Amino acid sequence: MGKLEGKVAIVSGSGRGIGRAVALKLASDGARIVVNDLDAAPAAETVAAIEAAGGKAVACVGNVTAKDFGERFVKAAIDTFGGLDIIVNNAGYTRDAVIQKQTDEQFQSMLDVHVLAPFRILRAAAEPIRLFAKQEAAAGREVIRKVVNISSMAGTNGNPGQVNYSSAKAALVGMTKTLSKEWGRYKVCVNCVAFGFIETRLTKPMDDPETQIEIEGRTIQAGVPGAMLGALKTMVPLGRAGTPDEAAGGVYLFCIPESDYVSGEVLIVGGGVNL
């Protein structure tokens, strides 16, 4: 049996990149997964990959910023698999610009996807988790649940050109520490993983077609200026960017039983960099 056998996990933004790697990692250790992506095709591909490896998964397609998404996401887990044990708030993207060139809409979009969306998902999960915890306590059982919020070193240390993204990711750290205090009585460990330079479409050169993200009919330009990529790698003591699988490893640490007495913490997964 895997360490997560019988657990039910919801992972936002798990059709691609780090989220996909997290979903596959948790599923490989026995968890049943609710996969989410903005688009149906990537979500279906992740579900298929999990099922092909002998796991169980279902897709919940949609934009995490939609007002009803949190409720749908949580409901998908409970209706399909009968419970909810692990929440990974991973979905997001970047919209970089120095502050004098950044619009209110650019700034707000980062708050919406990186702060408001996780808040709504966690709020939707609050009552079911409370009820599960009450039932388990009455039966004399202790079940430890896990929340892992995905932040960034831009949120813990700041990063030029990302005042919107950095602000949102810093807010997620505050959300993590507060919820770890509110939900401890329900036996929920709430932690945060802050990534450094990880190889995803968000860290590819801006002239790469993959860095153009379609969100509800609008094209968003993500990515990193090509001239900066070499410099970024030289700043990492390990000498390279991390892979999505390595990033997923940091999330996994907070989901397994060995971390059942760890809560309110921020883990930096950045190859030793300390900007």
Secondary structure as GFF3:
##gff-version 3
##sequence-region A 1 275
A	DSSP	beta_strand	8	11	.	.	.	ID=ss1
A	DSSP	alpha_helix	17	28	.	.	.	ID=ss2
A	DSSP	beta_strand	32	35	.	.	.	ID=ss3
A	DSSP	alpha_helix	40	52	.	.	.	ID=ss4
A	DSSP	beta_strand	57	59	.	.	.	ID=ss5
A	DSSP	alpha_helix	69	81	.	.	.	ID=ss6
A	DSSP	beta_strand	86	89	.	.	.	ID=ss7
A	DSSP	three_ten_helix	99	101	.	.	.	ID=ss8
A	DSSP	alpha_helix	104	111	.	.	.	ID=ss9
A	DSSP	pi_helix	112	116	.	.	.	ID=ss10
A	DSSP	alpha_helix	117	138	.	.	.	ID=ss11
A	DSSP	beta_strand	145	152	.	.	.	ID=ss12
A	DSSP	alpha_helix	153	157	.	.	.	ID=ss13
A	DSSP	alpha_helix	163	182	.	.	.	ID=ss14
A	DSSP	three_ten_helix	184	186	.	.	.	ID=ss15
A	DSSP	beta_strand	188	195	.	.	.	ID=ss16
A	DSSP	three_ten_helix	201	203	.	.	.	ID=ss17
A	DSSP	three_ten_helix	209	211	.	.	.	ID=ss18
A	DSSP	beta_strand	212	215	.	.	.	ID=ss19
A	DSSP	beta_strand	218	221	.	.	.	ID=ss20
A	DSSP	alpha_helix	226	234	.	.	.	ID=ss21
A	DSSP	alpha_helix	244	253	.	.	.	ID=ss22
A	DSSP	three_ten_helix	257	259	.	.	.	ID=ss23
A	DSSP	beta_strand	266	269	.	.	.	ID=ss24
###
